[in-house]
Amino acid sequence: MPSKFTPRAVRVIAIAKQLASDLQQTHVGSDHLLLGLLNVEQSIAVKLLQRMGVDTTQIRSCLWNKMQEDSKTYTVPVSSTQCVAETPCIRKIFQSAQSLAQQFHHIYIGTEHLLLGLLEVGQGLGIDLLHSFNVDLNTYRRQILLELNSENDGDDEDDDEDIFANNDGDDETEENEEQPTVSLTPNGTSSNSVLESFGQDLTRKARNDELDPVVGREKELDRLVQILCRRTKNNPVLIGEAGIGKTAVVEGLAQRIIRQQVPDILLDKRVINLDLALLLSGTKYRGQFEERIKRLLVEVQRSSVILFLDELHTIVGAGSAEGSMDVSNILKPALARGQLQCIGATTLNEYRMYIE
């Protein structure tokens, strides 16, 4: 079995072997592996399938019932999972998953790669069930590329985990380890842009007419533009309950910039929605997160960018570890010197609790 499996992928394989043992079967195959994947509901593979409209609960139920029926026909007593061997098919799946991970320039093998390997070389009832939901290798690969924050529509083989059941209390760590640490561009090469890797360009989306029109927020937009045009104290915070439309106001700003309905000082600005969870993911060792933030600051200072930080309160304490600083303390000097311009959004209670 190849190395570099994420903890969650290791758990999937362990579940697959346990299922084979419970069914008194001597070998673990592709159906056991798929059932193991579907049982780890918070895995990237399951979340991608669900976003494709796949009823993972139905597939899991159908597959389990069929496997139970088959086990009644022919079974051999198995004492433990250590006695469960791997079929040649599942070895090919592991090899395929490793190869596909390398194609994505990923240094790990996660649940998404295991499912890719299943779709490429797997066989059996589980694969037939996936195909019944129009899930094949190409469509699933495109979905992975979309999740990797490709700015295109995934027609090539490429592209924001978070990404995101809590079985053993280490899901947060596992989620971070499964997230990609290298961004892909549409041609499959890695990108060194922190903004492209961990943010969404709202002005680009507005230019491509991918944002919904904003209605009834002219007063808030005018005030937002007014604050952004100040020389100092030009980092506004949008405060309101969840679902009230704070993000929509920022999208409205991006649309105004594209339509050139803002003062000259904002005409060349790009509004980037920064995904803090994705920025934090994969940083297991002290100093990695600070390095990403510093690269982000350098990139922002070299370009006309307004960062949008949704759930602003999460920057307090985010990424902090013993002997290191959190996001808020790293960003504070740049904000004070006017080298960084941000728009924050949070609820009133969280603003009072964490920021005020």
C-alpha positions in Angstrom: 0.0 0.0 0.0 1.5 3.4 -1.0 2.6 5.8 1.7 1.5 9.4 2.2 -2.1 8.5 2.8 -4.0 11.2 4.9 -5.4 10.0 8.2 -8.9 10.0 6.8 -7.8 7.9 3.8 -6.2 5.5 6.3 -9.4 5.3 8.2 -11.4 4.6 5.0 -9.1 1.6 4.2 -9.4 0.4 7.8 -13.2 0.6 7.6 -13.1 -1.3 4.2 -11.1 -4.1 5.8 -13.4 -4.2 8.8 -16.4 -4.5 6.6 -14.9 -7.4 4.8 -14.1 -9.1 8.1 -17.7 -8.4 9.4 -19.0 -10.1 6.2 -16.6 -13.0 6.8 -14.9 -12.4 3.5 -11.2 -13.1 3.1 -10.4 -10.2 0.6 -11.1 -6.5 0.5 -12.2 -5.2 -2.9 -13.4 -2.1 -4.6 -17.0 -2.4 -3.1 -15.6 -2.5 0.4 -13.4 0.5 -0.3 -16.3 2.5 -1.8 -18.5 1.6 1.3 -15.6 2.7 3.5 -15.4 6.0 1.7 -19.2 6.6 2.0 -19.0 5.8 5.7 -16.6 8.7 6.3 -19.2 11.4 5.7 -16.9 14.4 6.3 -14.3 13.2 3.7 -13.6 15.4 0.7 -14.7 12.5 -1.6 -18.2 12.3 -0.1 -18.6 16.1 -0.1 -17.6 16.3 -3.7 -20.1 13.6 -4.6 -22.9 15.3 -2.7 -22.1 18.6 -4.5 -22.6 16.7 -7.8 -26.1 15.7 -6.7 -25.2 12.1 -5.7 -27.4 10.6 -2.9 -24.5 9.0 -1.0 -26.9 7.7 1.7 -28.9 5.8 -0.9 -25.7 4.3 -2.6 -24.4 3.3 0.8 -27.6 1.6 1.8 -28.0 -0.2 -1.6 -24.4 -1.3 -1.6 -24.4 -2.6 2.0 -27.7 -4.6 1.5 -26.3 -6.2 -1.7 -23.0 -7.1 0.0 -24.9 -8.7 2.9 -27.0 -10.8 0.5 -23.8 -11.9 -1.3 -22.1 -12.8 1.9 -24.9 -15.2 2.8 -24.2 -17.2 -0.4 -20.5 -17.7 0.2 -18.5 -16.8 3.3 -15.3 -18.0 5.0 -14.8 -17.3 8.8 -12.4 -14.5 9.3 -10.9 -13.8 12.8 -9.7 -10.3 12.3 -8.9 -7.6 9.8 -5.3 -8.8 9.8 -6.5 -11.9 7.9 -8.2 -9.8 5.2 -6.0 -9.7 2.1 -6.1 -7.1 -0.7 -7.3 -8.1 -4.1 -5.2 -7.2 -7.1 -8.0 -4.7 -8.1 -7.6 -2.7 -4.9 -3.8 -2.6 -5.3 -4.4 -1.2 -8.7 -6.7 1.4 -7.2 -4.0 2.5 -4.7 -1.5 2.7 -7.5 -3.9 4.7 -9.6 -4.7 7.0 -6.7 -1.0 7.7 -6.1 -0.5 8.4 -9.8 -3.5 10.7 -10.0 -2.3 12.6 -6.9 1.0 13.2 -8.6 -0.8 14.5 -11.7 -2.5 17.1 -9.4 0.9 17.9 -7.9 -0.4 16.8 -4.5 2.1 15.5 -1.9 -0.6 13.4 -0.2 -3.1 10.7 -1.1 -6.6 11.7 0.2 -10.1 10.3 -0.1 -10.6 12.2 -3.3 -7.7 10.4 -4.9 -9.0 7.0 -3.7 -12.3 7.7 -5.3 -10.6 8.8 -8.5 -8.6 5.5 -8.5 -11.9 3.6 -7.9 -13.5 5.2 -10.9 -10.5 4.6 -13.1 -9.8 0.9 -12.4 -12.5 -0.3 -10.0 -15.3 -2.7 -10.9 -18.4 -4.1 -9.3 -21.8 -3.0 -8.0 -20.5 0.2 -6.3 -19.1 1.5 -9.6 -22.3 0.6 -11.4 -24.2 2.6 -8.7 -22.0 5.6 -9.2 -22.4 5.4 -12.9 -26.2 5.4 -12.4 -25.8 8.9 -10.9 -23.7 10.0 -14.0 -20.5 9.9 -12.0 -17.5 8.8 -14.1 -13.8 9.5 -14.0 -14.0 12.7 -16.1 -16.9 14.3 -14.4 -15.5 13.6 -10.9 -12.1 14.9 -11.9 -13.7 18.1 -13.2 -15.4 18.5 -9.9 -12.1 18.2 -8.0 -10.6 20.9 -10.2 -13.5 23.2 -9.5 -12.9 22.7 -5.8 -9.3 23.6 -6.2 -10.3 27.2 -7.0 -9.8 27.1 -10.8 -11.2 30.3 -12.2 -12.3 28.4 -15.3 -15.4 26.1 -15.5 -13.3 22.9 -15.4 -13.5 22.1 -19.2 -9.8 21.1 -18.9 -8.6 18.7 -16.3 -8.3 21.2 -13.5 -9.2 23.3 -10.6 -11.7 26.4 -3.5 -12.0 22.8 1.7 -12.7 24.0 3.5 -13.8 22.1 2.0 -16.0 20.1 5.6 -18.9 12.6 11.3 -16.7 13.3 13.9 -15.7 9.7 14.7 -12.6 10.0 16.8 -12.1 13.7 17.6 -9.3 14.4 15.1 -11.4 15.5 12.1 -10.2 19.0 12.2 -6.6 17.9 11.9 -7.5 15.4 9.2 -9.4 17.9 7.2 -6.5 20.2 7.2 -4.2 17.4 6.1 -6.5 16.5 3.2 -6.6 20.0 1.8 -4.3 20.6 -1.1 -1.2 22.6 -0.3 -0.5 23.4 -3.9 -2.8 25.3 -6.2 -3.3 24.2 -9.8 -3.8 26.4 -12.9 -5.9 25.3 -15.8 -3.0 23.6 -17.5 -2.2 21.5 -14.5 0.9 23.5 -13.3 1.3 24.8 -9.8 0.6 28.5 -9.1 2.7 30.5 -6.7 0.0 33.2 -6.3 -1.3 33.1 -2.7 -4.3 35.2 -3.8 -5.2 32.8 -6.6 -4.6 29.8 -4.4 -6.6 30.9 -1.4 -9.0 33.5 -2.6 -11.8 34.2 -5.1 -11.6 37.3 -7.3 -15.0 38.9 -7.0 -14.2 41.5 -9.6 -13.4 38.8 -12.1 -16.6 37.1 -11.4 -18.5 40.4 -11.8 -16.7 40.9 -15.2 -17.8 37.4 -16.3 -21.4 38.1 -15.1 -21.2 35.3 -12.5 -22.6 37.4 -9.6 -26.3 38.0 -8.9 -27.5 41.7 -9.0 -27.6 43.5 -5.7 -30.9 45.3 -5.1 -31.8 47.6 -2.2 -28.3 48.1 -0.8 -27.4 51.4 -2.4 -27.1 53.2 1.0 -24.7 50.5 2.3 -22.7 50.5 -0.9 -22.3 54.3 -0.9 -21.1 54.2 2.7 -18.7 51.3 1.9 -17.2 53.2 -1.0 -16.9 56.4 1.2 -14.9 54.5 3.8 -12.7 52.8 1.3 -11.7 56.2 -0.2 -10.4 57.6 3.1 -6.7 58.1 3.5 -6.8 56.5 7.0 -9.3 54.3 8.9 -10.3 52.9 5.5 -11.1 49.3 6.5 -14.9 48.9 6.9 -16.6 46.1 8.8 -20.1 44.9 7.8 -22.0 43.9 10.9 -25.3 42.0 10.7 -27.0 38.7 11.5 -26.2 35.6 9.4 -28.0 35.6 6.0 -28.8 39.3 6.0 -26.7 39.9 2.9 -23.2 41.1 4.0 -21.4 39.2 1.3 -23.9 40.5 -1.3 -22.8 44.1 -0.4 -19.2 43.2 -1.2 -20.3 41.6 -4.5 -22.2 44.8 -5.2 -18.9 46.7 -4.8 -17.2 44.5 -7.2 -20.0 45.1 -9.7 -19.7 48.8 -9.3 -15.9 48.7 -9.9 -16.5 46.8 -13.2 -19.1 49.3 -14.2 -16.8 52.1 -13.3 -19.4 53.5 -10.9 -16.8 54.3 -8.1 -14.3 57.1 -7.6 -11.0 57.0 -9.5 -9.1 55.7 -6.5 -11.1 52.5 -6.6 -11.2 51.9 -10.4 -8.2 49.6 -10.6 -9.0 47.7 -7.4 -9.6 43.9 -7.2 -11.8 42.6 -4.5 -10.6 39.2 -3.3 -12.7 37.0 -1.0 -10.0 35.3 1.1 -10.7 31.8 2.4 -9.1 31.8 5.8 -9.8 28.1 6.4 -8.1 27.1 3.2 -5.2 29.4 4.0 -4.8 27.6 7.3 -5.2 24.1 5.9 -2.1 21.9 5.6 0.0 24.0 7.9 1.1 21.4 10.4 4.4 22.9 11.5 5.1 26.1 13.3 6.0 28.9 10.9 4.2 27.6 7.8 1.1 29.6 8.4 3.1 32.8 9.1 5.0 32.3 5.9 1.8 32.1 3.9 0.5 35.3 5.5 3.7 37.1 4.8 3.6 36.0 1.1 0.0 37.2 1.0 1.0 40.6 2.3 3.8 40.9 -0.2 1.5 40.1 -3.0 -1.3 42.4 -1.8 1.2 45.3 -1.5 2.4 44.7 -5.1 -1.2 44.9 -6.5 -4.3 47.0 -6.0 -6.3 44.6 -3.9 -9.1 44.9 -1.3 -9.3 41.7 0.8 -12.7 40.6 1.9 -12.6 38.6 5.2 -15.9 36.9 5.8 -16.4 35.7 9.4 -13.9 38.3 10.5 -13.9 37.2 14.1 -12.2 33.9 13.1 -8.9 35.7 12.4 -8.5 36.2 16.2 -6.5 33.2 17.3 -6.4 31.6 13.8 -3.1 29.9 13.1 -1.7 30.6 16.5 0.4 28.1 18.2 3.0 28.1 21.0 5.6 30.7 20.1 3.7 32.0 17.1 1.2 34.8 16.3 -2.3 34.6 15.1 -3.6 36.2 11.9 -4.9 39.4 13.6 -1.5 40.2 15.1 0.3 39.5 11.8 -2.1 41.8 9.8 -2.2 44.6 12.4 1.0 46.3 11.4 0.2 46.3 7.7 -3.3 47.7 8.4 -1.9 50.4 10.7 0.7 51.5 8.0 -2.0 51.5 5.3 -0.2 48.7 3.3 -3.3 46.5 3.5 -6.9 47.3 2.8 -9.7 45.0 4.1 -13.4 44.6 4.3 -14.6 42.5 7.2 -18.0 40.9 7.8 -19.3 39.4 11.1 -22.3 39.3 13.3 -22.9 41.8 16.1 -22.4 39.2 18.9 -19.2 37.9 17.5 -17.9 41.5 16.9 -18.5 42.4 20.5 -17.0 39.1 21.8 -13.9 38.9 19.7 -13.1 42.3 18.3 -14.6 45.1 20.2 
